[in-house]
Amino acid sequence: MNSNENLLQYESELPDESFDFDELEKKLRADLDEELFDLQIIKEDREKINNPDSLGSTVMGVVWEQFINQIGVVAGEDFIAENRGLTLDLRDSSHIQTTENFAAGKIATHNDKIDYQQRYDDWQENFQKDPSIEHKRKDYRYNEEARVWEHYDNRSDSWKNVLCKDAREDFDKGRPSGKNTSNTNMDHTVSAAEIIRDPSANAHLTKEEQLAFANSEKNLNIMDSAANQSKSDSTMSEFLGSERDGQKPTDRFDIDEDQLRAKDKEAREEYEKQKSEGQERSIKAGKQSQKEEAFRIGGKALRAVVMGLLAELMRNIAAKLIAWLRSEEKNLESFISEIKNALSAFVGNLKQTAFTTGNTLVTTIATAIIGPVVGTIKKAWMFLKQGAKSLKEAIDYIKNPMNKDKSIGVLMLEVGKIVTAGLTAAGAIVLGEVIEKSLTSIPIFAVEIPLIGSLANILGIFLGALVSGLIGAIAMNLIDKVVAKKQKESNTKQQIDKGNKILNTQDGLIQVKVTKLNLVKQDAGTNIIVRHQAGADEFNKICDKIFEATQTGTQSRSKQNSDALDELLQM
């Protein structure tokens, strides 16, 4: 094979000049870095196998949420106890008694200045309510909705509640007698029956104030006894406008209509004035009651929030103290350092602080509005939330691509561990309730601790968490004994596989470097062959010249040989 053929064969073995080996080397180095990082993650995952810290964190998280919840519940219950057993209600209708609501039986029970419920009950006692009473008159009926007897009054063209026999007794007992004549009576201008039936007077005036007005000079009037009996419970206007056998009262009795109407006007002005003043007192008392209830819940909520913040701070301190006890260096300086770290973490973690504050505040107000059932609802919600969380973790674990090569048995065991952790945390709630109820029967454990709850409740929370946590730890440990070995074997295989990939990548890098070196050597070899071929060609030309010189004369040939030799030496 001549030199030209060697060059052609060598050039044919060279890679395509457009291929970028530098870019390939860069990619392989990036792949190597990524695979080394994955190997480190796999090694860290191996450390987590059979690690009980996650269970402890889950249980303590639920217990702490319960404890914060309990602070809010107790604060809400304390508010209810101080609020005469009433839940929080700042609506106007709950504090400010209106005549309309009073007449409909809607009482402003939250008003602690005036007992409107007692006023309403006393008012209703004046009316006949027993449906078994027999009334043979056709102008009587029983109102099923109001559950009261009514009679039809022709003068007012309306149905009026039937009064009990003794309803007027207090009004008549204090009424002065008329003149010492048999034909006159001391008449209530605004009748006792009207006052008794009037929801406005009964809502805003006490019984004593009603009697005082009824028997006051402005309401009492000397009147013809026959006319007084005819007037009965009617208003003065109704009485004077009535007719019997075509005759007005002025035609039938010895009365002065103008004088009676003037007296009626005077009495009614006083009556409306006293009711108006009573209504103003009701509004004022209602607003004061409303304001005090708002301050009461505000104080309870503020105290609960402060307790929640202190509890959150104590949790941070407790975590740092545990870390300090586990550390090798235990001295005053490191202790103070850990406390400072706890304070810093408390201040720095504004999100958790805000959550704790908001949770406690909401629980307090919700309990104050709805009642202690809020605590039970929130515990049930925590139970459901923990169950949903465990289910999600189990699903995420199965869907994780890192676990796709695991056997069904290992997957199920791992899911079992996740579910066990959730059930353990939820079990802490249920077991805590059982322990609390058991301890409550013992007097010493029923002692209430301000803003925290009973001793039985506190012990129930923590003992429930402890027992449930131990049971969960034992259950998970049994599962771990079955699955931990397989996990570690699988992890070891992953490390080996990843190591092989790393070796392959490293080998690829070496091959790239060798190829690049061969390219350099190939370039050098090509240059040498090309130069050798050029030298050989030139040498052949010189030899041809020497041969031609042998065909001429000796002298001429001698000179030509000399020239050719000089030319050859100059190359």
C-alpha positions as CSV (number, residue, x, y, z in Angstrom):
1,M,0.0,0.0,0.0
2,N,1.6,3.3,-1.0
3,S,1.5,6.5,1.0
4,N,-1.5,7.9,-0.9
5,E,-3.6,4.9,0.1
6,N,-2.5,5.2,3.8
7,L,-3.6,8.8,3.9
8,L,-7.0,8.0,2.3
9,Q,-7.6,5.2,4.8
10,Y,-6.6,7.3,7.8
11,E,-8.8,10.2,6.8
12,S,-11.7,7.7,6.3
13,E,-11.4,6.7,10.0
14,L,-11.7,10.2,11.4
15,P,-15.1,11.3,12.9
16,D,-17.4,13.9,11.2
17,E,-15.7,17.3,11.7
18,S,-19.2,18.8,12.5
19,F,-19.5,16.7,15.7
20,D,-18.9,18.8,18.9
21,F,-17.0,16.8,21.4
22,D,-16.7,19.8,23.8
23,E,-20.5,20.0,24.1
24,L,-20.7,16.2,24.6
25,E,-18.1,16.5,27.5
26,K,-20.1,19.4,29.0
27,K,-23.3,17.3,29.0
28,L,-21.7,14.3,30.5
29,R,-20.3,16.4,33.3
30,A,-23.8,17.8,34.0
31,D,-25.2,14.3,34.0
32,L,-22.5,13.1,36.4
33,D,-23.2,16.0,38.9
34,E,-27.0,15.2,38.8
35,E,-26.4,11.5,39.4
36,L,-24.0,12.2,42.3
37,F,-26.7,14.4,43.8
38,D,-29.4,11.6,43.4
39,L,-27.0,9.2,45.1
40,Q,-26.7,11.5,48.1
41,I,-30.6,11.7,48.3
42,I,-30.8,7.9,48.2
43,K,-28.2,7.7,51.0
44,E,-30.3,10.2,53.1
45,D,-33.5,8.3,52.4
46,R,-31.7,5.2,53.9
47,E,-31.2,7.1,57.1
48,K,-34.9,7.8,57.4
49,I,-35.9,4.1,57.2
50,N,-37.3,3.0,60.6
51,N,-37.0,6.5,62.0
52,P,-39.8,7.2,64.5
53,D,-39.4,11.0,64.5
54,S,-42.2,11.5,61.9
55,L,-44.7,9.7,64.2
56,G,-43.8,11.8,67.2
57,S,-44.1,15.0,65.1
58,T,-47.5,13.9,63.8
59,V,-48.9,13.0,67.3
60,M,-47.5,16.1,69.0
61,G,-48.8,18.3,66.2
62,V,-52.3,17.0,66.8
63,V,-52.0,17.3,70.6
64,W,-50.7,20.9,70.3
65,E,-53.6,21.8,68.1
66,Q,-56.0,20.3,70.7
67,F,-54.3,22.3,73.4
68,I,-54.6,25.6,71.5
69,N,-58.2,24.6,70.7
70,Q,-58.9,23.9,74.4
71,I,-57.7,27.4,75.4
72,G,-60.2,29.0,73.1
73,V,-63.1,26.7,74.2
74,V,-62.5,27.3,77.9
75,A,-62.3,31.1,77.3
76,G,-65.7,30.9,75.4
77,E,-67.2,28.8,78.2
78,D,-66.0,31.3,80.8
79,F,-67.7,34.1,78.8
80,I,-71.0,32.1,78.8
81,A,-70.8,31.5,82.5
82,E,-70.2,35.2,83.2
83,N,-73.0,36.1,80.7
84,R,-75.7,34.5,82.8
85,G,-75.5,31.3,80.8
86,L,-76.2,33.1,77.5
87,T,-74.2,32.7,74.4
88,L,-72.7,35.8,72.7
89,D,-75.3,37.9,70.8
90,L,-74.6,41.6,70.2
91,R,-77.6,42.2,68.0
92,D,-79.9,45.1,68.9
93,S,-82.9,42.9,69.2
94,S,-81.1,40.8,71.9
95,H,-80.4,43.9,74.1
96,I,-82.8,46.7,73.2
97,Q,-86.4,45.7,73.8
98,T,-88.9,47.1,71.3
99,T,-92.7,47.2,71.8
100,E,-93.2,45.2,68.6
101,N,-90.9,42.4,69.7
102,F,-92.4,42.4,73.2
103,A,-95.9,42.0,71.8
104,A,-94.7,39.1,69.6
105,G,-93.0,37.4,72.6
106,K,-89.5,38.2,71.3
107,I,-87.6,39.1,74.4
108,A,-84.3,41.0,74.7
109,T,-82.9,38.3,77.0
110,H,-79.3,39.6,76.8
111,N,-80.3,42.9,78.5
112,D,-79.0,42.4,82.1
113,K,-80.3,45.8,83.2
114,I,-84.0,45.0,82.9
115,D,-85.6,41.6,83.2
116,Y,-87.9,41.8,80.2
117,Q,-88.7,38.1,80.4
118,Q,-90.2,38.6,83.8
119,R,-92.2,41.6,82.6
120,Y,-93.5,39.5,79.7
121,D,-94.4,36.6,81.9
122,D,-96.2,38.9,84.4
123,W,-98.0,40.6,81.5
124,Q,-99.3,37.3,80.1
125,E,-100.6,36.2,83.4
126,N,-103.3,38.8,83.1
127,F,-105.0,37.0,80.2
128,Q,-107.2,33.9,80.0
129,K,-105.1,31.2,78.2
130,D,-106.7,27.9,79.2
131,P,-108.5,26.6,76.1
132,S,-110.7,24.3,78.4
133,I,-112.5,27.4,79.8
134,E,-116.1,27.5,78.6
135,H,-117.4,30.7,77.1
136,K,-121.0,30.4,75.8
137,R,-121.1,33.9,74.3
138,K,-120.7,34.1,70.6
139,D,-118.5,37.2,70.8
140,Y,-115.7,35.0,72.4
141,R,-113.1,33.0,70.6
142,Y,-109.9,31.2,71.3
143,N,-106.8,32.5,69.3
144,E,-104.8,29.3,68.6
145,E,-101.7,31.3,67.4
146,A,-101.5,33.5,70.5
147,R,-103.1,30.8,72.7
148,V,-105.4,33.3,74.4
149,W,-109.1,34.0,74.7
150,E,-110.5,37.0,72.9
151,H,-113.8,38.9,72.9
152,Y,-115.2,41.2,70.3
153,D,-115.6,44.8,71.3
154,N,-118.3,46.6,69.3
155,R,-117.2,50.1,70.3
156,S,-113.6,49.6,69.0
157,D,-114.6,47.1,66.3
158,S,-111.7,44.9,67.3
159,W,-110.9,41.7,69.2
160,K,-109.4,42.1,72.7
161,N,-107.7,39.7,75.0
162,V,-110.0,38.5,77.8
163,L,-108.6,39.5,81.2
164,C,-108.4,37.2,84.2
165,K,-110.8,38.0,87.1
166,D,-108.0,39.4,89.3
167,A,-106.2,41.3,86.6
168,R,-107.6,44.7,87.7
169,E,-107.2,43.9,91.4
170,D,-104.0,45.9,92.0
171,F,-105.3,48.9,90.1
172,D,-108.6,49.0,92.0
173,K,-106.9,48.3,95.4
174,G,-105.0,51.6,95.3
175,R,-107.7,53.7,93.6
176,P,-109.2,56.4,95.8
177,S,-112.9,56.4,96.2
178,G,-115.1,59.1,94.8
179,K,-117.3,61.6,96.7
180,N,-119.5,60.3,99.5
181,T,-122.4,59.9,97.2
182,S,-123.8,56.8,95.7
183,N,-124.1,58.2,92.2
184,T,-120.3,58.9,91.6
185,N,-117.2,56.8,91.0
186,M,-113.5,57.6,90.7
187,D,-112.9,56.7,87.1
188,H,-109.6,55.7,85.4
189,T,-109.6,58.0,82.4
190,V,-107.1,55.6,80.7
191,S,-108.7,52.4,81.9
192,A,-106.9,49.7,83.9
193,A,-107.8,47.2,81.2
194,E,-106.2,49.4,78.5
195,I,-103.0,49.7,80.5
196,I,-103.0,45.9,81.1
197,R,-103.5,45.1,77.5
198,D,-101.0,47.7,76.2
199,P,-97.7,46.0,75.2
200,S,-95.8,49.4,75.2
201,A,-96.7,50.1,78.9
202,N,-95.9,46.6,80.0
203,A,-92.6,46.5,78.1
204,H,-91.2,49.9,79.3
205,L,-93.0,50.6,82.6
206,T,-92.8,48.5,85.8
207,K,-95.9,47.4,87.5
208,E,-95.4,50.0,90.1
209,E,-95.1,52.7,87.5
210,Q,-98.3,51.6,85.8
211,L,-100.2,51.6,89.1
212,A,-98.8,55.0,89.9
213,F,-99.9,56.5,86.7
214,A,-103.3,54.8,86.7
215,N,-104.1,56.2,90.2
216,S,-102.5,59.6,89.7
217,E,-104.4,62.9,89.7
218,K,-103.9,63.3,86.0
219,N,-105.7,60.0,85.2
220,L,-108.4,59.8,87.9
221,N,-111.6,61.6,87.4
222,I,-114.9,61.8,89.4
223,M,-117.6,60.5,87.1
224,D,-121.3,59.5,87.3
225,S,-121.4,55.9,88.5
226,A,-123.8,54.8,85.8
227,A,-121.7,56.4,83.1
228,N,-118.6,54.9,84.6
229,Q,-120.1,51.4,84.5
230,S,-121.2,52.0,80.9
231,K,-117.7,53.3,79.9
232,S,-116.2,50.1,81.4
233,D,-112.8,49.3,79.6
234,S,-113.5,51.6,76.6
235,T,-111.4,54.6,75.9
236,M,-113.1,58.0,76.5
237,S,-113.4,58.6,72.8
238,E,-115.0,55.2,72.2
239,F,-117.4,55.7,75.1
240,L,-118.5,59.2,74.1
241,G,-118.9,58.1,70.5
242,S,-121.1,55.1,71.3
243,E,-124.9,54.9,71.1
244,R,-127.6,52.9,72.8
245,D,-131.1,53.0,71.5
246,G,-130.1,56.0,69.4
247,Q,-128.8,58.0,72.3
248,K,-125.3,59.2,73.1
249,P,-123.8,58.9,76.6
250,T,-124.4,62.7,77.1
251,D,-128.1,62.1,76.5
252,R,-128.3,59.3,79.0
253,F,-126.0,60.4,81.8
254,D,-125.2,63.4,83.9
255,I,-121.8,64.1,82.3
256,D,-119.9,67.0,80.6
257,E,-118.5,65.8,77.3
258,D,-116.0,68.7,76.9
259,Q,-114.8,68.3,80.4
260,L,-114.3,64.6,79.9
261,R,-112.5,65.0,76.6
262,A,-110.2,67.6,78.1
263,K,-109.4,65.3,81.0
264,D,-108.8,62.4,78.6
265,K,-106.4,64.5,76.6
266,E,-104.5,65.5,79.7
267,A,-104.3,61.9,80.9
268,R,-103.2,60.5,77.6
269,E,-100.5,63.1,77.2
270,E,-99.1,62.0,80.5
271,Y,-99.5,58.4,79.7
272,E,-97.6,58.7,76.4
273,K,-95.0,60.8,78.1
274,Q,-94.3,58.1,80.7
275,K,-94.2,55.4,78.1
276,S,-91.9,57.4,76.0
277,E,-89.6,58.0,79.0
278,G,-89.8,54.3,79.7
279,Q,-88.9,53.4,76.1
280,E,-85.8,55.8,76.4
281,R,-84.8,53.9,79.5
282,S,-85.1,50.6,77.6
283,I,-82.9,51.9,74.8
284,K,-80.3,53.2,77.2
285,A,-80.3,50.1,79.2
286,G,-80.0,48.0,76.0
287,K,-77.1,49.9,74.7
288,Q,-75.3,49.7,78.0
289,S,-75.9,46.0,78.2
290,Q,-74.7,45.5,74.6
291,K,-71.6,47.5,75.3
292,E,-70.8,45.5,78.4
293,E,-71.2,42.2,76.6
294,A,-68.9,43.4,73.8
295,F,-66.3,44.3,76.4
296,R,-66.8,41.0,78.1
297,I,-66.1,38.9,75.0
298,G,-63.3,41.2,74.0
299,G,-61.6,40.7,77.3
300,K,-62.0,36.9,77.2
301,A,-60.8,36.8,73.6
302,L,-57.7,38.9,74.4
303,R,-56.8,36.8,77.3
304,A,-57.2,33.6,75.2
305,V,-55.0,35.1,72.5
306,V,-52.3,36.0,75.0
307,M,-52.5,32.5,76.4
308,G,-52.2,31.0,72.9
309,L,-49.2,33.1,72.1
310,L,-47.5,32.1,75.4
311,A,-48.3,28.5,74.7
312,E,-46.7,28.8,71.2
313,L,-43.6,30.5,72.8
314,M,-43.4,27.7,75.3
315,R,-43.5,25.1,72.5
316,N,-40.6,26.8,70.8
317,I,-38.6,26.9,74.1
318,A,-39.4,23.2,74.8
319,A,-38.2,22.2,71.4
320,K,-34.9,24.1,71.9
321,L,-34.5,22.7,75.4
322,I,-34.8,19.1,74.0
323,A,-32.2,20.0,71.4
324,W,-30.0,21.3,74.1
325,L,-30.4,18.2,76.2
326,R,-29.4,16.0,73.2
327,S,-26.4,18.1,72.4
328,E,-22.9,17.1,73.7
329,E,-22.1,20.6,74.9
330,K,-24.4,21.4,77.9
331,N,-23.5,24.6,79.7
332,L,-25.1,27.9,80.7
333,E,-23.8,29.6,77.5
334,S,-25.3,27.0,75.2
335,F,-28.5,27.0,77.3
336,I,-28.9,30.8,76.9
337,S,-28.1,30.5,73.2
338,E,-30.9,28.0,72.7
339,I,-33.4,30.2,74.6
340,K,-32.5,33.1,72.4
341,N,-33.0,30.9,69.3
342,A,-36.4,29.9,70.6
343,L,-37.4,33.6,71.1
344,S,-36.0,34.4,67.6
345,A,-37.9,31.5,66.1
346,F,-41.1,32.6,67.8
347,V,-40.8,36.2,66.6
348,G,-39.5,35.2,63.1
349,N,-42.2,32.7,62.4
350,L,-45.0,35.2,62.0
351,K,-47.1,32.8,59.9
352,Q,-47.3,30.2,62.7
353,T,-47.8,33.0,65.3
354,A,-50.7,34.5,63.3
355,F,-52.2,31.1,62.8
356,T,-52.1,30.4,66.6
357,T,-53.6,33.8,67.4
358,G,-56.4,33.5,64.8
359,N,-57.2,29.9,65.8
360,T,-57.5,30.8,69.4
361,L,-59.6,33.9,68.7
362,V,-62.0,32.1,66.3
363,T,-62.5,29.3,68.8
364,T,-63.2,31.6,71.6
365,I,-65.8,33.7,69.7
366,A,-67.3,30.6,68.1
367,T,-67.7,28.9,71.5
368,A,-69.2,32.1,72.9
369,I,-71.7,32.3,70.1
370,I,-72.6,28.6,69.6
371,G,-71.6,27.1,73.0
372,P,-69.2,24.3,74.1
373,V,-70.2,22.1,71.2
374,V,-67.7,24.0,69.2
375,G,-64.9,22.1,71.0
376,T,-66.4,18.8,70.0
377,I,-66.9,20.0,66.4
378,K,-63.3,21.1,66.2
379,K,-62.0,17.8,67.6
380,A,-64.1,16.0,65.0
381,W,-62.7,18.3,62.3
382,M,-59.2,17.5,63.5
383,F,-60.0,13.8,63.3
384,L,-61.3,14.1,59.8
385,K,-58.4,16.4,58.8
386,Q,-55.8,13.9,60.1
387,G,-57.5,11.1,58.3
388,A,-57.6,13.0,55.0
389,K,-53.9,14.0,55.5
390,S,-52.9,10.4,56.0
391,L,-54.9,9.2,53.0
392,K,-53.3,11.9,50.8
393,E,-49.8,10.9,52.0
394,A,-50.5,7.3,51.2
395,I,-51.7,8.1,47.7
396,D,-48.7,10.4,47.1
397,Y,-46.4,7.6,48.2
398,I,-47.9,5.1,45.8
399,K,-47.8,7.6,42.9
400,N,-44.2,8.6,43.6
401,P,-42.0,7.5,40.7
402,M,-39.2,6.6,43.1
403,N,-41.5,3.8,44.4
404,K,-42.6,2.4,41.1
405,D,-40.2,-0.5,41.3
406,K,-41.3,-1.6,44.8
407,S,-43.4,-4.7,45.2
408,I,-47.1,-4.5,46.0
409,G,-46.4,-6.0,49.4
410,V,-43.8,-3.3,50.3
411,L,-46.1,-0.6,49.0
412,M,-49.0,-1.8,51.1
413,L,-46.8,-2.0,54.2
414,E,-45.5,1.5,53.7
415,V,-49.0,2.8,53.2
416,G,-50.0,0.9,56.4
417,K,-47.3,2.9,58.2
418,I,-48.7,6.2,57.0
419,V,-52.2,5.3,57.9
420,T,-51.1,4.0,61.3
421,A,-49.5,7.4,62.0
422,G,-52.8,9.1,61.1
423,L,-54.9,6.8,63.2
424,T,-52.5,7.2,66.1
425,A,-52.9,11.0,66.0
426,A,-56.6,10.7,65.6
427,G,-56.7,8.1,68.4
428,A,-55.1,10.6,70.7
429,I,-58.2,12.7,70.4
430,V,-60.6,9.9,71.1
431,L,-58.6,8.4,73.9
432,G,-58.1,11.8,75.4
433,E,-61.9,12.2,75.6
434,V,-62.3,8.8,77.3
435,I,-59.6,9.5,79.9
436,E,-61.0,13.0,80.6
437,K,-64.5,11.6,81.3
438,S,-63.0,8.9,83.6
439,L,-61.0,11.5,85.5
440,T,-63.8,14.0,85.8
441,S,-65.6,11.7,88.2
442,I,-62.8,12.2,90.7
443,P,-63.3,15.6,92.5
444,I,-59.6,16.6,92.5
445,F,-59.3,16.2,88.7
446,A,-62.4,18.3,88.2
447,V,-60.6,21.4,89.5
448,E,-60.7,24.2,86.9
449,I,-57.5,25.9,85.9
450,P,-58.2,29.5,84.5
451,L,-58.2,29.7,80.7
452,I,-56.9,26.2,80.3
453,G,-59.7,24.0,81.6
454,S,-60.0,21.2,84.1
455,L,-57.1,19.1,85.3
456,A,-58.9,16.1,83.9
457,N,-59.0,17.8,80.4
458,I,-55.3,18.6,80.4
459,L,-54.3,15.1,81.6
460,G,-56.7,13.6,79.1
461,I,-55.0,15.4,76.2
462,F,-51.5,14.4,77.1
463,L,-52.2,10.9,78.4
464,G,-54.3,10.2,75.4
465,A,-51.4,11.3,73.2
466,L,-48.9,9.3,75.2
467,V,-50.9,6.0,75.2
468,S,-52.0,6.4,71.6
469,G,-48.4,7.3,70.6
470,L,-47.0,4.2,72.3
471,I,-49.5,1.9,70.7
472,G,-48.8,3.5,67.3
473,A,-45.1,3.2,67.8
474,I,-45.4,-0.5,68.6
475,A,-47.6,-1.1,65.6
476,M,-45.3,0.8,63.3
477,N,-42.3,-1.0,64.8
478,L,-43.9,-4.3,63.9
479,I,-44.5,-3.2,60.4
480,D,-40.9,-1.8,60.2
481,K,-39.5,-5.2,61.2
482,V,-41.1,-6.6,58.1
483,V,-40.4,-3.9,55.6
484,A,-37.2,-2.2,56.9
485,K,-34.9,-4.9,55.6
486,K,-36.6,-4.9,52.2
487,Q,-36.4,-1.2,52.1
488,K,-32.7,-1.2,52.9
489,E,-32.0,-3.9,50.3
490,S,-33.9,-1.9,47.8
491,N,-32.0,1.2,48.8
492,T,-28.7,-0.6,48.5
493,K,-29.7,-1.8,45.0
494,Q,-30.6,1.8,44.1
495,Q,-27.2,3.0,45.3
496,I,-25.5,0.2,43.3
497,D,-27.5,1.1,40.2
498,K,-26.9,4.7,40.6
499,G,-23.2,4.0,41.2
500,N,-23.1,2.0,38.0
501,K,-24.7,4.9,36.1
502,I,-22.0,7.2,37.6
503,L,-19.3,4.8,36.5
504,N,-20.8,4.6,33.0
505,T,-20.9,8.4,32.8
506,Q,-17.3,8.6,34.0
507,D,-16.3,6.0,31.4
508,G,-18.1,8.1,28.8
509,L,-16.1,11.1,29.9
510,I,-12.9,9.1,29.6
511,Q,-13.8,7.9,26.1
512,V,-14.5,11.5,25.0
513,K,-11.1,12.6,26.3
514,V,-9.4,9.6,24.5
515,T,-11.3,10.4,21.3
516,K,-10.2,14.0,21.5
517,L,-6.6,12.9,22.1
518,N,-6.8,10.5,19.1
519,L,-8.1,13.4,17.0
520,V,-5.0,15.4,17.9
521,K,-2.7,12.4,17.1
522,Q,-4.6,11.9,13.8
523,D,-4.1,15.5,12.8
524,A,-0.3,15.2,13.6
525,G,0.0,11.9,11.6
526,T,-1.8,13.4,8.6
527,N,0.6,16.4,8.6
528,I,3.7,14.0,8.7
529,I,2.4,11.8,5.8
530,V,1.6,14.9,3.7
531,R,5.1,16.2,4.3
532,H,6.8,12.9,3.6
533,Q,4.9,12.6,0.3
534,A,6.0,16.0,-0.7
535,G,9.6,15.2,0.1
536,A,9.4,11.9,-1.9
537,D,8.0,13.7,-4.9
538,E,10.7,16.3,-4.8
539,F,13.4,13.6,-4.5
540,N,12.1,11.8,-7.6
541,K,12.3,15.0,-9.6
542,I,15.9,15.4,-8.7
543,C,16.7,11.8,-9.5
544,D,15.1,12.3,-12.9
545,K,17.3,15.3,-13.5
546,I,20.4,13.3,-12.6
547,F,19.4,10.6,-15.0
548,E,18.9,13.0,-17.9
549,A,22.4,14.4,-17.2
550,T,24.0,11.0,-17.9
551,Q,22.7,11.2,-21.5
552,T,24.9,14.3,-22.4
553,G,28.6,14.9,-22.5
554,T,31.0,14.2,-19.6
555,Q,31.8,17.8,-19.0
556,S,28.3,18.9,-19.3
557,R,27.1,15.9,-17.3
558,S,29.6,16.7,-14.5
559,K,28.4,20.2,-14.3
560,Q,24.7,19.1,-14.2
561,N,25.4,16.5,-11.5
562,S,27.1,19.2,-9.5
563,D,24.1,21.5,-9.9
564,A,21.6,18.8,-9.1
565,L,23.6,17.9,-5.9
566,D,23.7,21.5,-4.8
567,E,19.9,21.8,-5.4
568,L,19.3,18.6,-3.3
569,L,21.5,19.8,-0.5
570,Q,19.5,23.1,-0.4
571,M,16.2,21.3,0.3
